[in-house]
Amino acid sequence: MRRLALTDVTPVDNLIVVFISSNQNEFKDLRKELKDAIDEATLFDKFLMKAELVELRGGERISGDITRALKDAAIYVGVFGDRYSKKTIEEYRQARRQGIPLLVFDIVPKRRDHQVKAFLEKQVKTLDDCRITTLRPSEMLKGILQRIANEVAEIAQQNLEIRRSIHPQ
């Protein structure tokens, strides 16, 4: 094993992957802003995270791309507004089955599709292990990034608790 001098600059070994899920057309600008902010976030001048937008993978089979992307994800971010998206609902369900921490954002709607409302009320808001945050459109970027930061800190704390239980003093 090669030892590194304190001055060596090295990349982070495993980036924290954040899977962004929403109706692509409804939140096109937000998705790009989130990706840019997540991809550019640093800690001690190191890139720490990577945003996953499936449409940028360029694969031929979108369902396969979603499955592969969620397999690598550490955090699921679901943004729900007015428009219903079958793919977005399936991404949520798949992330839930895989045990990925779920951050769901309910953007205050103008004229919400009844299917979105039913999904949020029956399948998301009733669950104890899913965090749902209601935001106004003007609060979206800042609010979502704050919840991601909180989740990363919580994941680190959970990791510490697991280590302490495995290696008690």
Secondary structure, DSSP 8 states (H G I E B T S, - for coil): -----TT-----SS-EEEEEEE-TTTTHHHHHHHHHHHHH-EETTEE-EEEE-GGGS--S-HHHHHHHHHHH-SEEEEEE-SS--HHHHHHHHHHHHTT--EEEEEE--SS--HHHHHHIIIIITT-TTEEEEEE-GGGHHHHHHHHHHHHHHHHHHHHHHHHHHHS--
